[in-house]
Amino acid sequence: MKIVLLVMTSMLCLQSMAQDTAPVTYSMTEDSLVKQRFIDRYENVFMTKVPTRHMFKVGLEFYPLGRFEFGGSGMQAGWLTAGYEFKLTPSVSLGANIKTTGGWISSSGWRGNLAASFQGRWYFDMNRRIAEGRSANNFSGNYLAVIAANNWDNYYANRMKIGVEFGLQRRFLNNGILDFAAGVYYHDNPHSYTTGYRKINNFEISTRTTLGFAFGDWKRAGTMPVCDVFRCDDVVHSQWKVFWPTIKISHITSVSLGLAYERKLGNSPVSINTQISGDYLRMAFTSLFNSEVYKSNFSQFRSSVQARYYFLQKRSIRKGRGGNNLSGFYAGPAADYVYFHDSNYISKRHLGTGFTYGYQQTLFRNAFIDISGTQSWNLIRNQPGTKRMGSFKVGFGLTF
């Protein structure tokens, strides 16, 4: 038995030595699999490859106002809007919209604005994108539009306008919609018999932004890149925020700008948000009686310091549904200063303390939305107006 084991061991050693001395060669062969094109993040977020011919839209439209009040949140009105759009061809669509502000007051009935519009859109790069395989026949694209609208409000029984717009509309995940536009319009109501003045011109250049929900004939996607959009796991300790400007140029010219800086206190869910904004308004009218031109100018500066506590952040991090950043629901104390001045040499000031609350969310790499409310009590005595100042607004723009 020992002799047999010795012989087998010797044979294995010889075989191992033979394998070690054998030459080793390598060769490469080309893979026969066809190269695959992975779904692009942009396509998945904005649904550019999802065919759509019918779409209902509901949401908020933000449009520059022709006035602002002391302490107001700027010259931007939020309209509740609903509309329908359908494709005639891949590059041409027709649509109708209704929108409103205000509400029903039992003592005086409806108080606010109501508007209806019809438009035809030409998605001028849609055919090319479809031919290049970068888009399907849908509503995510850049467009030129012709629009006709009518408006009813407390001061004018009937106000018609027509115009042209350049816009960018995007589907957003399964049911979101974004629409940014700038247009040139003509209004046909030069006279105001209730006030005794008429406008010095009937043309207007203004911006418009719509955020909302969309419902149509598309198949819902099961897996959505939500964290690619909301940056769930990103660590953000500070950011600059530039608010989307509001511009209107006409017989009433208005500009509204804003800038903010927010920084976390260490790794805690508490941040300090400092913010400044400026509003300017100029109105020019001609009297119906003596043709004299009347001009008025208004300006407002507003600053605030807020301590924001993101009260759900720790729980989101613990459950793996969020990161240590500047997104989420928040609340905390605040202080603000407002200075208002008009051409009649009337000045108003507000230096107050109170609280803020809201929801902020970072989108993609350089965008954000901030839905916020504030309540502040004036510490300066003998000032015209109310002692308490409140505002609720939707701010959006770019971060750096």
C-alpha positions in Angstrom: 0.0 0.0 0.0 2.8 2.4 0.8 4.5 1.7 -2.5 1.3 2.5 -4.4 0.8 5.8 -2.6 4.4 6.8 -3.3 4.0 6.1 -7.0 0.8 8.1 -7.2 2.4 11.0 -5.4 5.3 11.0 -7.8 3.0 11.0 -10.8 1.0 14.0 -9.5 4.2 15.9 -8.9 5.4 15.2 -12.4 2.0 16.2 -13.8 2.1 19.5 -11.9 5.6 20.2 -13.1 4.5 19.5 -16.7 1.5 21.9 -16.3 3.7 24.6 -14.9 6.1 24.4 -17.8 3.4 24.3 -20.5 3.1 27.5 -22.6 0.1 29.7 -22.1 -1.5 31.7 -24.9 -4.3 34.3 -25.0 -6.6 35.3 -27.7 -9.5 37.8 -28.1 -12.6 37.4 -30.1 -15.1 40.2 -30.8 -18.4 40.0 -28.9 -21.3 39.0 -31.1 -23.9 40.9 -29.0 -25.3 44.0 -30.6 -24.5 47.2 -28.6 -27.4 48.2 -26.4 -28.6 51.8 -26.0 -29.6 52.4 -22.4 -32.6 54.6 -21.6 -31.4 58.2 -21.2 -32.2 59.9 -17.9 -33.6 62.9 -19.8 -36.0 60.7 -21.8 -37.2 58.9 -18.7 -37.9 62.1 -16.7 -39.6 64.2 -19.5 -41.3 61.3 -21.3 -39.9 62.3 -24.7 -40.2 58.7 -26.0 -43.8 58.2 -24.9 -46.4 58.8 -27.7 -49.3 61.2 -26.7 -52.0 62.7 -28.8 -54.5 63.9 -26.1 -53.8 65.7 -22.9 -55.8 67.3 -20.1 -53.9 69.8 -17.9 -54.7 71.3 -14.5 -52.4 73.4 -12.4 -51.2 76.9 -11.4 -50.2 79.6 -13.9 -48.0 82.4 -12.7 -48.4 85.7 -14.6 -47.0 89.2 -13.8 -49.5 91.5 -12.1 -50.0 95.2 -13.0 -49.9 96.2 -9.3 -48.6 95.1 -5.9 -49.4 96.0 -2.4 -47.2 96.9 0.6 -45.6 93.8 1.9 -47.0 91.6 -0.8 -45.0 88.6 -2.1 -44.2 90.3 -5.4 -46.0 91.1 -8.7 -46.9 87.6 -9.6 -50.5 86.3 -9.7 -51.3 82.6 -9.4 -54.2 81.5 -11.6 -56.0 78.2 -11.3 -56.0 76.8 -14.8 -57.4 73.8 -16.7 -57.0 73.0 -20.4 -57.0 70.4 -23.1 -54.6 69.9 -26.0 -54.6 67.5 -28.9 -52.4 66.9 -31.9 -53.5 67.5 -35.5 -50.1 66.4 -36.8 -46.9 65.5 -35.0 -45.9 69.2 -35.1 -49.2 71.0 -34.8 -51.7 71.0 -32.0 -54.9 72.9 -30.9 -55.8 73.7 -27.3 -58.2 75.5 -25.1 -57.8 76.8 -21.5 -59.8 78.4 -18.8 -58.3 80.1 -15.7 -59.4 82.0 -12.7 -58.3 84.0 -9.6 -60.4 85.2 -6.7 -63.5 83.6 -5.3 -67.2 83.8 -4.5 -68.1 86.3 -1.7 -71.6 85.9 -0.4 -72.2 89.7 0.0 -71.0 90.8 -3.4 -70.9 87.7 -5.6 -67.9 86.7 -7.6 -64.9 88.9 -7.1 -61.8 88.1 -9.2 -60.8 87.3 -12.8 -62.0 84.7 -15.2 -60.2 84.1 -18.6 -60.6 81.7 -21.5 -58.2 81.2 -24.4 -57.7 79.2 -27.6 -54.3 78.5 -29.2 -52.6 76.8 -32.0 -49.1 75.5 -31.4 -46.3 74.6 -33.8 -43.7 72.3 -32.3 -41.1 73.4 -34.8 -38.4 70.8 -33.9 -40.7 67.8 -33.3 -40.5 66.3 -36.8 -36.8 66.4 -36.8 -36.5 64.9 -33.4 -38.9 62.1 -34.4 -36.8 61.4 -37.5 -33.6 61.3 -35.4 -35.2 58.8 -33.0 -35.0 61.3 -30.1 -38.7 61.8 -29.5 -42.1 60.4 -30.1 -45.3 62.2 -31.2 -46.1 64.0 -28.0 -46.3 67.3 -26.2 -42.7 67.6 -24.8 -41.0 70.2 -27.0 -40.4 73.8 -28.0 -43.2 75.6 -29.7 -44.4 78.8 -31.3 -48.1 79.6 -30.6 -50.9 81.9 -31.8 -53.2 82.7 -28.9 -56.6 84.5 -28.6 -58.0 85.2 -25.2 -60.8 87.0 -23.4 -60.8 88.2 -19.8 -63.5 89.3 -17.4 -62.8 91.0 -14.1 -64.2 93.5 -11.6 -63.3 96.5 -13.7 -63.8 95.5 -17.3 -66.7 93.5 -18.6 -64.9 92.2 -21.7 -61.2 92.4 -22.5 -59.9 90.6 -25.7 -56.3 90.0 -26.6 -54.3 88.2 -29.3 -50.7 87.4 -29.5 -47.8 85.1 -30.3 -45.7 83.1 -27.8 -42.5 81.2 -27.7 -42.5 78.4 -25.2 -41.0 75.2 -23.8 -43.4 72.5 -22.6 -42.2 69.3 -20.9 -44.0 66.3 -19.5 -42.6 65.5 -16.0 -42.6 61.9 -14.8 -46.0 60.1 -15.1 -48.4 63.1 -14.5 -46.4 66.3 -14.2 -46.3 69.2 -16.7 -44.0 72.2 -17.0 -44.6 75.1 -19.4 -42.5 78.3 -19.7 -43.4 81.0 -22.2 -42.8 84.6 -23.3 -45.1 86.4 -25.6 -46.1 89.6 -27.4 -49.8 90.5 -27.1 -52.2 93.2 -28.4 -55.2 94.2 -26.1 -58.3 95.8 -27.7 -59.5 97.7 -24.6 -57.8 101.2 -24.8 -60.4 103.0 -22.7 -61.5 102.7 -19.1 -64.7 104.6 -18.6 -64.9 103.7 -15.0 -61.7 105.5 -14.1 -61.6 108.2 -16.9 -58.2 107.1 -18.3 -57.0 105.2 -21.3 -53.8 103.3 -21.9 -50.9 104.9 -23.8 -50.5 101.7 -25.8 -52.2 98.4 -26.3 -49.1 96.1 -26.7 -47.6 94.0 -24.0 -44.5 91.7 -23.6 -44.7 89.4 -20.7 -43.6 86.0 -19.3 -45.8 83.1 -18.1 -45.0 79.9 -16.1 -47.3 76.9 -15.6 -46.8 74.0 -13.2 -49.3 71.3 -12.8 -50.6 67.8 -13.6 -51.4 66.1 -16.9 -53.6 63.2 -17.8 -53.8 61.6 -21.3 -53.7 58.5 -23.5 -50.2 57.3 -22.4 -49.2 54.2 -20.6 -47.9 54.8 -17.1 -44.3 53.9 -16.5 -43.8 51.5 -13.6 -40.3 52.6 -12.5 -39.6 56.3 -12.3 -36.2 57.9 -11.7 -37.5 59.9 -8.8 -34.2 60.2 -7.0 -32.5 61.3 -10.2 -34.9 64.3 -10.2 -35.1 65.0 -6.4 -31.5 64.3 -5.6 -32.6 62.1 -2.6 -29.2 61.0 -1.3 -27.2 64.2 -2.1 -25.4 66.0 0.8 -26.0 69.7 0.4 -24.7 72.1 3.1 -25.3 75.4 1.4 -26.8 76.9 -1.8 -27.5 80.1 -3.6 -31.0 80.5 -5.0 -31.9 82.9 -7.8 -35.7 83.3 -8.2 -37.2 83.2 -11.7 -37.7 86.8 -12.7 -41.2 88.2 -13.5 -41.3 90.7 -16.3 -44.1 92.7 -18.0 -43.5 95.6 -20.4 -46.5 97.7 -21.5 -48.4 100.8 -20.3 -47.8 99.0 -17.0 -44.2 97.9 -16.7 -43.2 95.6 -13.8 -40.1 93.7 -12.8 -39.6 91.4 -9.8 -36.3 89.9 -8.9 -35.1 87.8 -5.9 -31.9 86.2 -4.4 -31.4 83.9 -1.4 -28.6 82.1 0.4 -29.2 79.1 2.7 -26.7 77.2 4.8 -27.1 74.3 7.3 -25.8 74.5 10.8 -23.3 71.6 10.8 -25.0 68.3 10.1 -28.2 69.2 11.9 -31.6 69.6 10.2 -31.5 73.3 10.9 -30.5 76.0 8.4 -30.3 79.8 8.1 -32.0 81.2 5.0 -31.4 84.9 4.1 -33.4 86.4 1.2 -33.8 89.7 -0.6 -36.2 90.7 -3.3 -37.1 93.9 -5.2 -40.2 94.9 -7.1 -40.6 97.9 -9.4 -43.9 99.1 -11.1 -44.5 101.9 -13.5 -47.9 102.9 -14.8 -48.7 105.5 -17.6 -52.2 106.6 -18.6 -53.8 109.4 -20.6 -56.8 111.3 -19.3 -60.0 111.1 -21.4 -60.8 114.7 -20.6 -57.6 116.7 -21.2 -55.2 114.2 -22.9 -52.7 114.7 -20.1 -50.4 111.8 -19.4 -50.3 110.6 -15.8 -47.4 108.5 -14.5 -46.9 106.6 -11.3 -43.9 104.7 -9.9 -43.8 102.2 -7.1 -40.9 100.3 -5.6 -40.5 97.8 -2.8 -37.5 96.2 -1.1 -37.9 93.2 1.1 -35.4 91.2 3.1 -35.8 88.4 5.6 -33.8 86.0 7.8 -35.3 82.6 8.6 -34.2 79.7 10.8 -35.6 76.6 9.0 -36.0 73.3 10.9 -36.5 70.4 8.4 -38.4 68.3 10.9 -38.7 65.1 8.9 -35.1 65.0 7.7 -33.7 62.7 10.4 -36.5 60.1 9.9 -36.0 60.2 6.1 -32.3 59.6 6.5 -32.9 56.8 8.9 -35.3 55.1 6.6 -33.0 55.6 3.5 -35.5 57.9 1.8 -33.5 61.1 1.9 -30.2 62.8 2.5 -28.6 65.5 4.6 -29.6 68.4 2.4 -31.9 71.4 2.1 -35.1 69.7 0.9 -38.3 68.8 2.8 -40.9 70.4 5.0 -39.7 73.1 7.3 -40.8 75.6 10.0 -39.2 78.1 12.2 -38.8 81.7 13.5 -38.2 84.6 11.1 -37.5 88.3 11.0 -38.1 90.6 8.0 -37.8 94.2 6.8 -39.9 95.8 4.1 -39.6 99.3 2.6 -42.3 100.6 0.2 -42.3 103.9 -1.7 -44.4 105.4 -4.5 -44.3 108.6 -6.6 -46.7 110.4 -4.3 -43.9 110.4 -1.7 -45.7 107.9 0.5 -43.3 105.5 2.3 -44.1 102.6 4.5 -41.8 100.4 6.6 -42.2 97.1 8.3 -39.7 95.6 10.7 -41.2 92.5 12.2 -40.7 89.1 13.8 -42.8 86.0 13.3 -42.6 82.6 11.8 -42.2 80.8 8.5 -43.3 77.4 7.2 -43.2 75.6 3.9 -41.8 72.9 1.6 -38.6 73.2 -0.4 -37.3 70.7 -3.0 -34.2 70.6 -5.1 -34.8 69.4 -8.7 -32.1 68.0 -10.9 -28.8 69.7 -10.5 -29.6 73.4 -10.6 -33.3 74.0 -10.0 -35.6 74.3 -6.9 -39.1 75.0 -5.9 -40.1 76.7 -2.5 -43.7 76.8 -1.4 -43.7 79.1 1.7 -45.8 81.1 4.0 -44.9 83.8 6.6 -46.6 85.7 9.4 -44.9 88.8 10.8 -45.8 91.4 13.4 -44.5 95.0 13.0 -42.3 96.4 15.7 -42.3 99.9 14.3 -45.0 102.2 15.8 -47.1 104.7 13.9 -46.9 103.0 10.6 -49.8 103.0 8.1 -51.4 99.7 7.4 -51.9 96.6 9.5 -49.6 95.5 12.3 -49.5 91.9 11.0 -48.2 91.0 7.6 -48.7 87.7 6.0 -47.8 86.2 2.6 -48.0 82.8 0.8 -46.1 82.3 -2.4 -44.5 79.7 -4.7 -40.9 80.5 -5.6 -38.9 78.6 -8.2 -35.6 79.2 -9.9 -32.0 78.1 -10.1 -29.5 77.0 -7.4 -25.7 77.3 -7.4 
